[in-house]
Amino acid sequence: MRSLLTVSTAAVLLFLTGTAPAVADDGGEADRTFTIEDSRITESSGLAASRIHPGVYWTHNDSEDGPYVYAVDSRTGKTVATITMKGVGEPRDVEAISIGPDGNLYVGDIGDNLDGSWDHVWIYRFPEPEKLADATVRATQFDVTYADGARNAEAMMVHPRTGRVYIASKNEDGGGLYEGPEKLTAGRDNVFRRVGEVPWVTDGAFSPDGKNLVLRSYFSARGYAFGNGRLGADQAVSVPFQGQSESVTYTADGSAMMFGSEGERSEVVRVEVPGGGGSGGTPSPNGGGGGTSSGDDGEDGVASKGTATGGAVAVVVIVLALIAARRRRG
């Protein structure tokens, strides 16, 4: 079934865009669309572009994997380092990863599939390794609570200028953006307070300059202007169709966004940011990179929510039809 879905996805992309998905060059160009080759990584749930190793992306499994973080080279799709965190408890539901301006990796053990049954969650922090090699590192563990009660979340973002941590919750009726304290402190509760309303999302990422925040869900994404710790104007942005859409990060230079998904040999798809060149702007509704758009431009240049939903439904229908046809042939 996995191979059929791969073929179906490619067919959908061709049908909707008239072009094939962007793929890495045979020469191994960095920061292009790539496939995660490591058989251990079956539930890639977060993604962060390395700041000191060009073309390398940090990821992790969703749950029941242990205290592991993997460095994957986008040129080859191969894992070039496996980091084992020590000094932390047994990870429960790791959902996100981000790199702060302090050079640390932040790992968000923030999932709660029982929607608020856990009175606290955790964030782990350790310096991004200067050398890419398997290693065991000591991480600092931070306890996290929410001012308005426990909740489920999958998106955690560290602001690239202030270093402040933000979490976007994931509830049936939507979610909220939560702001952490100015500095995280070990050994006590770090209370996150709601500062904005956001859709139901699976991951998020700040642009390298910190002026934009993108939040993604299974079939769509929205970009927000971000200033003084608060959300500004928003618009729909282009996303690729993926089996289980889970993660997003900007490339280190801000020229594109990388969208990831769960599953064996999952694909990480590049979507261009208009202007590129490190400004880290919000991708336009018709951003490139081989991804299918989550919506069409309206008269004001912002994608329509209704069109986004219709496009997502159309994609699902096409994939199901292809699967049914294959089964009949079998």
N, C-alpha and C positions, 0 to 999 in steps of 0.2 A: 504493500500500500504506500510505503514511503516513496518509492521510485515513481509511482503513478502520480502522487501529489506533486512531486518535483516537476514532472512533465506537464501536469495540469497548470501549475503556477506559471511556468514559462509560456504556455499557450495563452493564458489569460493576459499576461503582460503584452504579448504580441498583438492580441486582439484589441486591447484597450489603447495601446500606445503606438503600435505599428513598428516598434523597435524591440530588439532583444534586451534583456536585463544587462546592465553594465557588469563586466567581469574583469578580474585582474589580468594584466598582460602576462604572456608566457615568461617574460623576463622578470616577473615578480615586482611590479610597481607597488609601492606602499600606498596605504589608505584608499585602495580601490575595493570594490565588492569582493568578498572572500568567503570561503567555507571553513568553519571550525572543524579540524580533522581529528582532534583528540577524542577517542572513544569514551573517555571518562566524563567529558562535558556533554551531558544529555539534557540539561535544563538550564542553559545559559540565561540568567535572569537579570543581569546587570552588565554594563559596559562602560569603560572609562579609557580614554586615549592617554597613553603615557606622555609625560612631559619631558622625560629625559631619554627615552628610547624611541626614535622616530619609527612610526608604522606599527608600533606594538600596542595592543589593547588588553586591558585587564578585565577578567570576567570571573564568574563563579557559578556554581550550581544553585538551584533553588533551595532544596531542603534535603536532609538526611545524607549529606555528603561529608560532613566534618568541617574543620576549620581551614579550608583550602581556598586559595585564590590562584588563578592561572593567568600567565602572560602569553598571549597568542600573537604571532607575527602575521600581519596582514599580507605579507608578500607570499607566504607559503601556507598559511592556515594552521601551521604547526605550533604546539605549545613549546615555548622556549624557557619557561621557568614555572615551577610549582612552589608556591609559598604556603607553608604551614604556620598558622598563628598559634602561639602559645601564650599562656597567661590569661586566657579567656575561658568562659564556660562553654558547654557544648552548644554550638549554633543551632537555632531552632527553625527559623524560616528566613534565610538570607535572600533579600530581594533587590539590593541596589549597591552600587559602588561609585565613588566619586573621588577626584583628586583635588585637594585644597591648595591655596597659594603658599602654604607652609611646606609643600612637597610631600605631604602625607597622603596615603590612601585611606579613605573612610569606607568601611564596609557596613551596610545597613541590615542588621538582623531585625527587621521591622515588620515582617509579615505576621498576620494573625487571621488565619482562615476561618476562625470561629467568631470573627467580627466583634472583637472587644472582650474576649474572655481572659486575656492576659493583662495584668495591671501594669506591666512595664515591658519594654523591648530594649534592644541594645544597639549601640554603634561601636564598632571596633576601629582602632586607628593605629597605623604603623607607617614608617617612612618608606617611600617608594625605593626599592633596592637600586643601587647604582650599578650593580652587576646582575645580568640576567642568568641566573642559575638556580637550581632547586635549593631551597634554604628554609630553615625554621627561624621565625622572627618573634620577638616579644611584642605583643600588641596591647594597647591600653583599651580597657572596656569602660563604656559609659552607659549608665542606666538612663533610659528615656521614658518620660510619662507625658501625657497631654493634659492641658489645663481643663479641658471639657470632657475628660473621660477617655478610656481606652478605645482604640479603633484599629482597623486593618489598614495597611499601607504597603505600597510597593515602590514608591518613588522617593529617593533621597538625593538632594543636590547640595553641594558645597559651593558657596559663592566664590568665584575666582579672584575677587578683590578683597572682600571683607573677611572671608574665611568662615562666615556664618553658615550654619547648617539649616536646610529647609526640608520638610517632609510633606508630600502630598498624600492625603489619606484616600482610601478607596472604599466607598460605601455604595449601597444599592441606589441611593438617591443622589449620587454625585459625591463630591469630596471637598476637602478644604486644604488650603496651603497653611502649613504650620511653621513658625519661625522659632528656632532654638535660641538659647541664651547667647550672649555675645561670645562667650568662651565656654566650651564643654568642660566639666569638672568630674573627675573620677571619684568614686566613693560616695556620691550623693545623687539624688534625682535631678536630671536636667529636664526642666519643664518646657515643653513646646506649646506655643500659643497660636491660635487661629488668626490669620491676618488676611485671608482671602478665600474666595470661592472658586473651585476649579471642577472640571468634569471628572468622571471616573477614569483613572489613568493607571498604567502599568509601569511607567518610568518617566524620567525627566532629565533635562540637562541645561545648564547655563552656557551661553556663548562665552568664548574666551575673555571677552571684555566685560562680561557680567551685565550687559545692557539688555539681553534677551533671555527668556526662559521658554523652552519648548517642553510640552507635556504630551505624551502619546498614550493611546489606548489600543485596542485590538485592530480597529479599522480606520482610525483617524488620529490627527494630532493638531494641537493649537499652539501658536507662538504668541508670547506676551512680551510687550515692552516691560522692562523691569528697572525701577529706580527707587532709591531710598528704602529698599526692603519691601516694596509693594508692587503689585501687579498693575500694569497699565493697559493700553489698547491691545486687543488680540485679533488674530486672524487664523483661519485654517491653513495648514501647510501640507505639502505633499508627503505621502507615506507609501512605502512599497506594500504590496499584498504579501503577507507571511502567514504560515500555518498557525503559530501561536505568538503573536507579537508581544515582545517582553521588554526590550531595552532600547536605549538611544543615547548617543553621545556626540558631541562635536569632534571633528578632527582637531588635532592640537593647534593647527594654524587657522581654524575657523572657516576654512573654505568650503566645508561640506559637513553633513551630518551622517552618522552611521547608525542604521537601524538593525537590531538583532532580534532573534527569536529563539524559542526553545526547540528541543528535538535533537536526535543524532545527526551529526554533520549539518548543523544549522547554518544558515547563510546570514552574513552581515552585509547589508546593502547600503551603498553610498548614495546620498542625495545631495546635489550641489546647492550651495547657498549663493544667491545672486550677488555678484560683485566679488565674491571670494576674497582672497588676499588677506585673511586674518581679521576682517572687521567683525566677523561673528554675527552677522545680521540674521534675521529670521528668514528661513527659506520661504520662497513665494509659493502660492498655491500650485503653480505649475513648475516646481523645481525639477531639475533633471536627475541624472544618475540611474535611469532605468526604472525608478519606482513609479507605480501608478498613482495618480492624484487622488486625494481624498475628497475632492470637490472641484467644481468649476468656478471660474471667476464670476462674481456678480458685477453689477455696474460700477460698484465702488472699488473693485479690485480685490475684494475679500471673498473667499470661497463660501458658497452657500451651505448651511448646515443640512438642509433638506437634500440637496444634491449629493452631499457627502454620504448620507445614509443610503440614498438610492444606489450610488456607485458601489458601496460595500455589499449591498444585497445582490446586485447584479453579478459581482465577482463570485460570491458564494454560489449562486445559481449555476453559473458557467462551470465552476469546478465540480459541483455535484453531478451535472449532466455528463461531464467527461468521465467521471468515475463510473456512473451507471452504464455508459456506453462500453467502457472497457470490460465491465463485469459481464455484459451481454455477449461480448465477443469471446470471453473466456468460457 
